[in-house]
Amino acid sequence: MWEVQKMEVLEVARWMDEKGLVVGTSGNVSQRFREPDGRELVAITPSGRQYDTMEAEDIVLVDMEGQRVEGELAPSIETMLHLGIYRARKKVRAVVHAHAVFGSAIAVTGKEIPCLLDDQVTFLGGEIKVAAYALPGSPELAKNVVAALGPRNAVVLANHGTISVGRNLREAFNNCELLEKTARVYVLAMGLGTLTPVPADMAEAERAFFAAMFGEN
Ligand SMILES: [Zn+2]
């Protein structure tokens, strides 16, 4: 069942791999959807599998408590992290977790990226915060990531990688690429000298646009 939802998750996982946003079997992708009876399910990539040989039937379905309801393989080790975000953010229907290079450089500094670019503020929601360190797969990591993500669409995981979210998979993937581009610009610009953030009043206008588009209320 739910072949379309599984295929979509697989497609985005392959994009992530092909664009070099993950290394080996790292990273994971999920989307949330609703069954006709109203139950919410999450289709998520399996644990420890190569993306190039992954097939739609390898994508695992879990309920909102993390119980596997379909699939032979174990779901991603970060399943509880994805579920924590879905519980906290009602409009979010897709989550992409990557280990991209420039986002990971920010993850090592532990310092948030200020509001540097118009598209960053408009589509990611402003500054990009770094969630406090916790072990991969731990409940603490889910808690720290939900707190640092807040109402925004992207966050960095200290000493680990990045998370981006969206109202659908394409949006979550676009946000993954936008986060990596922003981190790359930040690293390059720091080598050129003093940084000039987006003017404060313009950033406010862009945040208002973001809130109208992606806000929970
Ligand atoms: Zn990871």
Residues whose N, C-alpha, C, O or C-beta is under 5 A from the ligand:
A	BS01	ZN	G27 G161
